[in-house]
Amino acid sequence: MTLGDRIDSNGARPVRIHQAGAAPGSAPRRSPPSATGGPFISSCGARGRERKATGRKNSRAKDNPTINIMHWNAEGVSNKKEELEHFLYENSINICCIQETHLQEGKPFKIRGYQVFRSDRQGRKKGGVMTLVRNNINASETNRYMEEAEYIEVKITTNDSKMNIVNYYCPNDKMLVPDSGFLIAGDFNSQSQSWGYKTLDRRGEDIESWQDDNHLILVNDPTDPSTFYSRRWHSTTTPDLALCTDDIHKKNLKKSG
């Protein structure tokens, strides 16, 4: 079984973030997409053009750096490590935000060629977040604490820009207040027609209000395939969202699925 197969069965799906034409704010209420499952990858061209994440060398790479960011709800990462390494390499992933790592606190976990920033669930099983950053990227952890939420923030510095990557798992009502240079990815455990659900629940309403208050742009689209498959309920949902500040959105974000 390939990682792609595992990703499909575990609810992640590759996506590449595109520059949306809509202004910041929650999307109009629309019907949900068909449930297919799959991973989540994003590309941010630092100088405005996208380079495909194929793993091949690109002669323009030095003149036109692209940061490929993967977002994945793994539902346990230990038994997928080898295939994850292969997937990251084959798709030229620079940064990978993983939720539901299910790693044991204090137990080492390394990915060849990547810096590992992680926050494990304390005192209980499952949960946990981890952000992987390629060794050739200047990265530093700036924050890993938010009350009643699994959260880690990593600052990325390139030659011409800075970006804060926030990796969330089930944030509480005390949401982050970003200023600029933020890309936020995570499992928000909320429902809204803006990201493909039939209904709007209280958490979804809170997320939409937080998005509007902070002028964030939702990368997800209601027509995107679902991102999480529940083996218990045999159903697919979209708890996994990516949002960004306007300055990041203007750096030619690309999405493909």
N, C-alpha and C positions, 0 to 999 in steps of 0.2 A: 504494500500500500504506500503511495506517495504522500508527501506532506499536503499536496493539493487535495488528495482524497480525504486525508485526516481533517484538513481545514474545512472542507465541505461538510463532513460529518460532525465537526465541533462548532460550526457556525461562523467561522471567520471567512472573509472574502477579500481578494485583492482589489483595491481601488486605487486609481491615481487621481489626485485632486485637480480639477480644472478651474479656470477663472470663471466664476458665475457672473451673470450680468445683473443679478438682482441686488438691490440695496440691502444693507443689514436689516435683520428683523426676521421674525418667524414666517414660515411659508404659508401660503393660502391653504385652507382645509381641502384636502383631496383624498380620494380613496386610496387604500393601501396597495402596494405592489404584490405581484405573485411571489410566493415564498420559495426561494431557491437555495438560499445559503451561499456562503462563499467567503475570502480574506479582505483586508482593507489596506491599500497602499497609497501614499500621496507623493507628488513630486512638486518641489518648489524651485523654480529656476531663479537663481540669484540675480541674473541679468535679463530675465524676461523671456527666455526660450526654453522649451522642454527638450530633454534628451531621453529617449526611451530607455527603460530599465531592462536591458537585455543581457547584461553581463559582458558585452563586447566593448572593446576599447573605442573611444570616440576622439577623433583628432581635434575636435573643437572643445573638448571637455575643460581644458585649462582656461580657454577664453570664455566659456559659458558654463560655469559650474551649476550642477543640478543636485539638489538634495532630495533623495527618495525616502519617504517616510512610510513605514508599514504600521498599521494598527490592527491588533489581533486579540480577540477574546479566546484564549487557548484552552480553557477548561483542563488545566494540567499541562505543564511543559516538559517535565523530566523525561517522559517516555517518547517525546517528539524531538529531542535535542539534535540528533544526527540529521534528521530530515529538515529541521529548522535551519541548521547551518547551511545545508545545500540550497534551500529556498532563498535565503538571504543573499548567498553568493550569486546564484543564477539570475536573480532579479535586481542585482546591484543596489541592495537596500543599505542606505546610510544610517538610518535611525529606525528602531523598531520599538513601539509601545505595546506591551503585552499586559493584559489583565487576566485574572483568574489563573495565576501561575501555579498555585497549590504547592509552593516550595516550603520546606521546613525551615524555620528560623535558625540561622547560624550554619546551615548546610551549604557548602560551596556550590556555585553553579557558574560555569564559564562557557563562553561562546568564542571560538577561535576568531581573532581579528576584531573583536568588539570589546569596548568598555561596558561593564555591567553596573547599572544603578538599580537597586531594588528595595522594595519595602514589603516585608512579609507580614502576613496576618499574625498577630500575637495572641497566643492562648487558645486559638481555635483552628480548625482545619480549613483547607481551601482558601479562597480569596488570594490577595497579594497582587502587586503590580511590579513590573520590571521594564526599564528602558535600556535598550542596547544602542550604543553609538560606536561607529567605526573608529578604529584607533587613530586614523589620520585626521580626525575632527577634534578641535579643541572643545572639550565639554567639561562642565563642572556642576555638581549637585548644589542647588541653592536652597531647597526646602523639601522636607519629606513628612511634615506633620500637618494634619488638619483633623480637628476633633471629629471622631466617629466616621472617618473616611480613610480609605487607603489611597495614598496620594504621593507623588514624587514629581519634583520640578527640576529640570536640567537646563542650564544655559548653554546654548551652542554659539560659538564664535567662529565666523569665517573671515576671509580677507576684507570683505566689504560690508558685513552685516552681523547683527546679533539676533538671536531668536530664543525664546523660552518655550520649551516643550513640557507641557503638563500632562501627566498620565494619571487618570482618575479611576477609581473603582467605587461605585455607589457613594458619591459625595452627599453630604447631608445638606440641610437648609442653609448652612453658613458657607455659601459659595465663594469661590475666588473672585476678586475684583481686579481684572487685568487692565493694564494701561495701554501698552503698545508692544508689538513684537511677540505676541503669544499665539501658539497653536495648542489647542486643548483637545485631547482625545481620551475616550474612556467609556466605561460601562455606566450609563447614567440611570439605568433601571427606571425608565419613565416612558409614558405613552403619549403620543401626539400625532395628529394627522400630518403634521409638518415633516415627520420622518417615517410615515408609512403605516401607522396604526389606524384602526377604525374609530377609536375613541381618544378623548383627552382626559387623563387622570390628574390628580393633584400634583404629582411629581412633574408631569409633563407641563402643566400650567406654570409651575415654579421655574422650570428650565426655560420656558419661553419668555417669562418675565425677566429672568436673569440675563438672557440673551439680548433682549430689547434694551434693558437698562444699561448694558455695557457695550452696546453697538457691535455685537459679535455677529459674524457671518457663519451660518450653518452650512457645512460642506455637504452633508447628506442631502439627498433628494427623496421625496416620497416614492418615486418610481424605482429607486435602487432596490436590488434584491435584499432579503433579510440577512442579518449578520450572525444570528445565534440559533442553534438547533437544540431544543430540549429533548434529551433522550428519555427523560421521565414522562413528559407529556406528548412526545412525538409531534412537536409543533415548532415553527420558526417565528422569531421575533426580531426586532431591531433595537436592542437596548444600547448599542454601541454608536456613539456620535463623535464627530469631529467638528470643532468650531475654531474660528481664528479671528484676530483683530484685523481691522481694515488694511493696515499697512502690510500685513502678511498676505492678505487676499490680493493686493495689487502687485505682488511679486510673481504673477503668472502661475497661480496654483492650477494644477491639472488633475483631472480625475478620469479613470477608465475602469470598466468592470467587465 
